[in-house]
């Protein structure tokens, strides 16, 4: 993956999935990424030879177009802002109740379509994994076509289908050439897949077996075990507590009838956000949205989950035979759209969300060599998402490292950022902001998130203005309003070994961290 793509994923915590888009966006905040997770789409079909050349050429052109907005040398930048795309977001509602967000982009002969449903695992309703399996089964069968025929259908048109399920949402996406003949065929197949899946029994059993095999693999992953335990401790009996993947106990018993019932309730037109970007006129976009909306079950939007209760602070340890110990700390954060988000985002970029140069990375890795990387992040969701800090360190230094992290957070809350840190972080946010709209796929993710979380159409511009207007006092006040050094829910995973004192801070640590973190 290129550096440009890595930067793009980290920007503003926006996209869907991908989590804004949600995104994207990995929405699983258990990874405690530096930014809000953006759910990413699992690509199910790729262009075949019949459509591959045109689609490949279009994708390469999109990459070149995005890259052309970047300067070849930092010396050339000076005080000039980076070029960025101006978005004219148009919005309307279909007859079925789906909210549509559309941006015309005629530079390339293609379009991106993304459907976002409030049908994530928070709606599993006591059957963990139900939302995930429903989404995974969408492209396994429609009337007259099995999974292979569906894949071949998209491939033959040079189109890509993607899908994914997360705590808040489920997504389905289509990338296609905009030439009418190709577009109409791709949309017809996409509408069948999303609106009228048949959920074949043999496919369900195959996917269940894959999921169950994944659970066995998780037993060898201390980071994943710690993440599962952390969400259970943080959210208790709230729907966010269980993983969107379900559990080894729940998956085997889920039936085709339950999938069909969930689809009829969660994949309705009234529960959908339709995001469209590409080589389309407003009239064509309206026709596409109407076609897709009409193909879905008709029904209202599902309500958001309830607000979670405050958890009890404390530490849980998972014994695991490894050289490293995973340390995960979390508190409840904020819902998406909270007015303090800009201040919290900027504050976290200084604390631990901005990679190298942050307080946590400087003190934990650079001065002491205790970890390969340490990251923090707010992950706003429909209701209060987590604030998390994630790292792994040598087992014999785990207790001292954990205490150091907590001290650094307490110091940051007490004193706030320096003026120099604030201005540097503002420049970094402003400099990377154009990457949030560098390609059509980036934009469609942003639109999906804006629509799903009910944000204003001017959200991206508003966010940048809010960030640039923040003072040291604003950031300090917001961080203290939503975080406390004594309220962390902590989960550790590793061996119980005799602890050693931490090395003193140094510009040249005696022991450098491993080049590859242990998983």
C-alpha positions in Angstrom: 0.0 0.0 0.0 1.4 3.4 -0.9 2.2 6.1 1.5 -0.5 8.2 -0.1 -3.1 5.6 0.7 -1.9 5.3 4.3 -2.2 9.0 4.8 -5.6 9.1 3.2 -6.9 6.5 5.6 -5.7 8.4 8.6 -7.2 11.7 7.6 -9.8 13.2 9.9 -11.1 9.8 10.7 -13.7 10.4 8.0 -14.8 8.3 5.1 -17.1 4.1 5.4 -16.6 2.1 6.2 -14.6 3.8 4.6 -16.1 4.8 9.7 -15.9 8.7 7.6 -17.2 6.2 5.3 -17.1 4.9 7.0 -16.6 4.4 7.2 -15.1 3.7 6.9 -14.5 2.9 7.5 -11.9 -0.8 9.4 -14.8 0.4 11.7 -13.6 -2.0 14.4 -12.2 0.5 16.9 -10.5 -2.3 18.7 -7.5 -1.7 16.5 -7.2 1.7 18.2 -6.0 3.3 15.0 -4.7 6.8 15.0 -7.9 8.1 13.5 -11.5 7.1 13.5 -11.8 3.7 11.7 -13.2 3.8 8.3 -15.0 0.7 7.2 -13.3 -0.9 4.3 -15.1 -2.9 1.7 -14.3 -6.5 1.0 -13.9 -6.8 -2.8 -15.9 -9.7 -4.1 -15.6 -9.2 -7.9 -12.8 -7.8 -10.0 -12.7 -6.9 -13.7 -12.3 -9.7 -16.1 -10.6 -9.6 -19.5 -13.7 -8.2 -21.2 -13.9 -5.1 -19.1 -10.5 -5.1 -17.4 -8.6 -2.9 -19.8 -11.0 0.0 -19.7 -11.6 -0.3 -15.9 -7.8 -0.6 -15.3 -7.1 2.4 -17.4 -9.8 4.4 -15.6 -8.4 3.5 -12.2 -4.9 4.4 -13.2 -6.1 7.7 -14.5 -7.9 8.3 -11.2 -4.6 7.6 -9.3 -2.7 9.9 -11.6 -5.3 12.7 -11.1 -5.1 12.4 -7.3 -1.4 12.3 -7.4 -1.3 15.4 -9.6 -2.7 17.5 -6.7 0.4 16.8 -4.6 3.7 18.7 -4.8 6.8 16.9 -5.8 9.0 18.8 -3.2 8.2 20.2 0.2 10.4 23.1 -0.7 7.9 24.1 -3.4 5.1 24.3 -0.9 6.0 27.3 1.2 2.9 28.9 2.6 0.7 27.8 -0.3 -2.2 25.5 0.6 -2.5 22.2 -1.2 -4.9 22.0 -4.1 -8.1 20.2 -3.4 -11.3 19.4 -5.0 -14.4 21.6 -4.4 -17.4 19.4 -3.8 -20.8 20.4 -4.8 -22.9 17.9 -2.8 -26.4 17.5 -4.0 -29.0 15.7 -1.9 -32.6 14.5 -2.2 -34.8 11.6 -1.0 -36.2 8.8 -3.1 -39.9 7.8 -3.0 -39.0 4.8 -0.8 -37.3 7.1 1.8 -33.6 6.6 1.0 -31.5 9.7 1.4 -29.3 10.4 -1.6 -26.0 12.4 -1.7 -24.4 13.0 -5.1 -21.3 14.6 -6.5 -20.8 15.0 -10.3 -17.3 14.1 -11.4 -16.8 13.9 -15.1 -13.0 13.5 -15.2 -13.2 9.7 -15.6 -15.8 7.5 -17.4 -16.9 5.7 -14.3 -19.0 6.0 -11.1 -19.0 4.8 -7.5 -22.2 3.8 -5.7 -22.3 3.1 -2.0 -25.3 2.0 0.1 -25.0 2.3 3.8 -27.7 0.7 6.0 -28.2 1.1 9.7 -28.0 -2.7 9.9 -24.7 -3.5 11.7 -24.1 -5.8 14.6 -25.8 -3.3 17.0 -29.0 -4.6 15.6 -28.1 -8.3 16.1 -30.8 -8.4 18.8 -29.4 -11.2 20.9 -28.0 -13.2 17.9 -24.3 -12.1 17.6 -23.2 -12.4 14.0 -26.6 -12.1 12.4 -25.9 -8.8 10.7 -22.5 -10.0 9.5 -23.8 -13.2 8.0 -26.7 -11.4 6.3 -24.2 -9.0 4.6 -21.7 -11.7 3.7 -24.5 -13.7 2.0 -25.8 -10.9 -0.3 -23.7 -12.0 -3.3 -24.0 -15.7 -2.8 -27.2 -16.1 -4.8 -30.0 -14.4 -6.6 -32.8 -15.9 -8.7 -31.2 -17.7 -11.6 -27.6 -17.1 -10.5 -25.3 -18.7 -8.0 -22.2 -17.0 -6.4 -20.0 -17.9 -9.4 -22.5 -16.5 -12.0 -22.8 -13.3 -9.9 -19.0 -12.8 -9.8 -18.7 -13.5 -13.5 -21.5 -11.1 -14.2 -19.6 -8.2 -12.5 -16.3 -9.3 -14.0 -17.7 -9.3 -17.5 -18.8 -5.7 -17.1 -15.5 -4.5 -15.6 -17.4 -3.7 -12.4 -16.5 -4.2 -8.8 -18.9 -5.2 -6.0 -18.0 -4.7 -2.4 -19.7 -5.3 1.0 -19.0 -5.2 4.7 -20.7 -5.2 8.1 -19.6 -3.3 11.2 -21.1 -2.3 14.6 -23.1 0.7 13.3 -23.7 -0.2 9.7 -23.7 -2.5 6.8 -22.5 -1.4 3.3 -22.7 -2.6 -0.3 -20.9 -0.8 -3.1 -20.5 -0.8 -6.8 -17.9 0.7 -9.1 -18.7 0.6 -12.8 -18.0 2.2 -16.1 -20.6 5.0 -16.8 -21.1 4.0 -20.4 -24.9 3.4 -20.5 -24.9 -0.2 -21.7 -22.3 -1.3 -19.0 -23.9 0.9 -16.4 -27.4 -0.4 -16.8 -26.3 -4.1 -16.7 -24.2 -3.5 -13.6 -26.9 -1.7 -11.8 -29.5 -4.4 -12.7 -27.2 -7.1 -11.2 -26.3 -4.9 -8.2 -30.0 -4.2 -7.5 -30.7 -8.0 -7.5 -27.8 -8.8 -5.2 -28.7 -6.1 -2.6 -32.5 -6.2 -2.9 -33.4 -9.8 -3.5 -30.7 -12.3 -2.3 -31.7 -15.9 -2.0 -29.4 -16.9 0.8 -28.6 -20.5 -0.4 -28.2 -23.0 2.4 -24.9 -24.5 1.1 -23.3 -21.0 0.9 -24.4 -20.3 4.4 -22.8 -23.4 5.7 -19.6 -22.6 3.8 -19.4 -19.1 5.2 -20.1 -20.4 8.7 -17.2 -22.8 8.5 -14.9 -20.0 7.4 -16.1 -17.8 10.3 -15.6 -20.7 12.8 -12.1 -21.3 11.5 -11.4 -17.6 12.0 -12.4 -18.0 15.7 -9.9 -20.8 16.1 -7.2 -18.5 14.6 -8.2 -15.7 17.0 -7.2 -17.9 19.9 -3.6 -17.5 18.8 -3.9 -13.7 18.6 -3.5 -12.0 22.0 -4.3 -8.6 20.5 -7.7 -9.8 19.2 -8.5 -11.5 22.5 -7.7 -8.3 24.3 -9.9 -6.3 22.0 -12.9 -8.6 22.4 -12.5 -8.5 26.2 -12.0 -4.7 26.2 -15.3 -4.0 24.4 -17.1 -6.4 26.7 -15.7 -4.5 29.7 -16.3 -1.1 28.2 -19.9 -1.6 27.0 -21.3 -4.3 29.3 -24.8 -5.3 28.1 -24.8 -2.7 25.3 -25.1 -3.8 21.7 -21.6 -2.5 21.0 -20.1 -5.0 23.5 -20.0 -8.0 21.2 -17.9 -8.2 18.1 -19.6 -7.8 14.7 -18.2 -11.2 13.8 -20.4 -12.9 16.3 -19.3 -15.7 18.6 -18.4 -19.4 18.3 -21.6 -20.2 20.2 -23.9 -18.0 18.1 -22.8 -18.6 14.5 -23.7 -22.3 14.1 -27.4 -21.8 15.0 -28.2 -18.9 12.7 -30.7 -20.0 10.0 -31.6 -18.9 6.5 -35.0 -17.8 7.8 -33.3 -15.4 10.3 -31.1 -14.0 7.5 -34.2 -13.3 5.4 -36.0 -11.7 8.2 -33.0 -9.5 9.1 -32.6 -8.5 5.4 -36.3 -7.5 5.2 -36.0 -5.3 8.3 -32.5 -3.9 7.9 -32.0 -3.5 4.1 -35.1 -1.3 3.5 -35.1 1.8 1.4 -36.0 3.9 4.4 -33.0 2.5 6.2 -30.5 3.3 3.4 -28.1 6.1 2.5 -27.3 6.2 -1.2 -24.0 7.9 -2.1 -23.1 8.5 -5.7 -20.0 10.0 -7.3 -18.9 10.0 -10.9 -19.5 10.6 -14.5 -23.3 11.1 -14.2 -25.7 13.9 -14.7 -28.2 14.9 -12.0 -30.9 13.2 -14.1 -28.9 10.0 -14.4 -28.1 10.0 -10.7 -31.8 10.4 -9.8 -32.7 7.5 -12.1 -30.0 5.3 -10.5 -31.1 6.2 -7.0 -34.7 5.5 -7.8 -33.9 2.2 -9.4 -31.8 1.0 -6.4 -34.3 2.3 -3.9 -37.2 0.5 -5.6 -35.3 -2.8 -5.7 -34.9 -2.8 -1.9 -37.5 -4.0 0.6 -39.8 -1.1 1.5 -39.8 0.0 5.1 -38.7 2.6 7.6 -35.3 3.4 9.1 -34.2 1.4 12.2 -33.6 3.4 15.4 -30.1 4.0 16.7 -28.9 1.9 19.7 -29.4 3.3 23.2 -26.7 5.3 24.9 -24.2 3.1 26.8 -23.8 3.3 30.6 -20.6 4.4 32.1 -18.3 1.4 32.7 -16.4 0.6 35.8 -12.7 1.4 35.6 -10.3 -1.4 36.2 -7.8 -3.9 34.8 -8.4 -7.3 33.3 -5.5 -9.6 32.4 -5.5 -12.4 29.8 -2.8 -15.0 30.3 -1.0 -15.7 27.0 2.3 -17.4 26.4 4.2 -14.7 24.4 7.3 -12.5 24.6 5.2 -9.3 24.4 2.2 -8.0 26.4 -0.6 -6.2 24.6 -1.9 -3.2 26.5 -5.3 -1.7 25.7 -6.9 1.3 27.5 -10.3 2.7 26.8 -13.0 5.1 27.9 -16.3 6.0 26.4 -15.9 8.9 24.0 -18.5 10.7 21.9 -21.2 10.1 19.2 -20.5 11.2 15.7 -21.6 14.8 15.1 -20.7 15.9 18.7 -19.7 19.6 18.7 -16.5 18.8 20.6 -15.2 16.5 17.9 -12.9 18.9 16.2 -11.2 19.9 19.5 -10.9 16.2 20.5 -9.5 15.2 17.2 -6.8 17.9 17.3 -6.0 17.1 20.9 -5.6 13.4 20.1 -3.4 14.1 17.1 -1.0 15.7 19.6 -1.4 13.1 22.3 -1.1 9.9 20.3 -3.1 9.9 17.0 -0.6 11.6 14.7 2.1 8.9 14.6 5.7 10.1 15.1 6.1 13.3 17.0 3.1 12.7 19.3 3.5 12.8 23.1 3.0 9.0 23.5 5.2 8.0 20.6 8.0 10.4 21.6 8.1 9.2 25.3 7.3 5.5 24.9 9.1 4.6 21.7 11.6 7.3 20.8 13.1 8.0 24.3 12.8 4.5 25.8 12.4 2.0 23.0 9.5 0.3 24.8 7.3 -0.4 21.8 7.2 -0.4 18.0 4.3 1.9 18.0 1.6 3.4 20.3 -1.6 4.9 19.0 -4.7 6.6 20.4 -7.9 7.6 18.9 -11.5 8.6 19.3 -14.0 6.5 17.3 -17.3 8.3 17.3 -20.3 6.1 16.3 -24.1 6.5 16.3 -23.8 6.7 20.1 -20.7 7.1 22.3 -17.8 5.3 20.6 -14.6 4.5 22.4 -11.4 6.5 23.0 -8.6 3.9 22.9 -4.9 3.6 23.4 -3.2 0.5 22.0 0.4 -0.8 22.2 2.5 -3.9 22.9 5.7 -4.0 24.8 8.2 -6.5 26.3 6.4 -8.6 29.0 8.8 -7.8 31.8 8.2 -4.1 31.2 4.4 -4.2 30.9 3.5 -2.8 34.3 5.9 0.1 34.1 4.9 0.9 30.6 1.2 0.9 31.5 1.9 3.3 34.4 4.0 5.6 32.2 1.1 5.8 29.6 -1.3 6.7 32.3 1.0 9.4 33.7 1.5 10.9 30.2 -2.3 11.1 29.7 -2.7 12.7 33.1 0.0 15.2 32.4 -1.6 16.1 29.0 -5.0 16.6 30.6 -3.6 18.7 33.4 -1.4 21.0 31.2 -2.9 20.7 27.7 -0.8 21.0 24.5 1.8 23.6 23.9 1.2 26.4 21.4 3.9 24.9 19.2 2.2 21.5 19.3 -1.1 23.0 18.4 0.1 25.0 15.5 2.1 22.0 14.1 -0.9 19.8 14.3 -3.1 22.4 12.6 -0.7 22.5 9.7 -0.6 18.7 9.4 -4.4 18.5 9.3 -4.6 21.3 6.8 -1.9 19.7 4.7 -3.5 16.3 4.6 -7.0 17.5 4.2 -7.0 17.4 0.3 -6.4 13.7 0.5 -9.9 13.2 1.9 -11.3 14.0 -1.5 -8.4 12.9 -3.7 -10.4 10.2 -5.6 -14.0 9.3 -6.3 -13.8 6.4 -3.9 -12.7 8.7 -1.1 -15.6 11.1 -1.9 -18.2 8.4 -1.9 -17.0 7.2 1.5 -17.3 10.7 2.8 -20.8 11.1 1.4 -21.9 7.8 2.9 -20.7 8.9 6.4 -22.2 12.4 6.1 -25.6 10.9 5.2 -25.5 8.0 7.7 -24.5 10.2 10.7 -26.8 13.1 9.7 -24.0 15.6 9.3 -24.4 18.8 7.3 -23.5 18.8 3.7 -20.8 21.4 4.5 -19.3 19.1 7.1 -15.8 18.8 5.6 -15.4 22.6 5.2 -16.9 23.2 8.6 -14.5 20.7 10.3 -11.5 22.4 8.8 -12.6 25.8 9.9 -13.3 24.6 13.4 -9.9 23.0 13.7 -8.1 26.1 12.5 -10.0 28.3 15.0 -9.1 26.2 18.1 -6.9 27.5 20.9 -4.8 25.7 23.5 -7.6 26.3 26.0 -10.3 25.0 23.7 -8.4 21.7 23.2 -7.5 21.3 26.9 -11.1 21.9 28.0 -12.6 19.4 25.5 -10.1 16.7 26.4 -10.8 17.1 30.1 -14.5 17.2 29.5 -14.5 13.8 27.9 -11.5 12.0 29.4 -10.3 11.3 32.9 -6.9 9.7 33.8 -8.6 7.5 36.4 -11.5 6.2 34.4 -9.7 3.8 32.0 -10.9 0.3 31.4 -7.7 -1.6 30.8 -7.1 -5.1 29.3 -3.7 -6.7 29.1 -2.8 -9.9 27.3 0.5 -11.7 27.8 2.5 -13.8 30.3 2.9 -13.2 34.0 6.6 -12.6 34.5 8.8 -10.8 36.9 8.7 -7.1 36.2 11.7 -4.9 35.6 12.1 -1.2 36.0 11.8 1.0 32.9 15.0 2.3 31.3 15.5 6.0 31.8 14.5 8.3 28.9 17.3 8.9 26.3 17.7 10.3 22.8 19.3 6.9 22.0 17.5 4.1 23.8 19.6 1.1 24.7 17.2 -1.4 23.3 15.4 -0.5 20.1 11.9 -2.0 19.5 11.5 -4.9 17.2 11.1 -4.0 13.6 8.0 -6.2 13.4 5.4 -6.0 16.2 4.3 -9.4 17.6 0.6 -10.4 16.9 
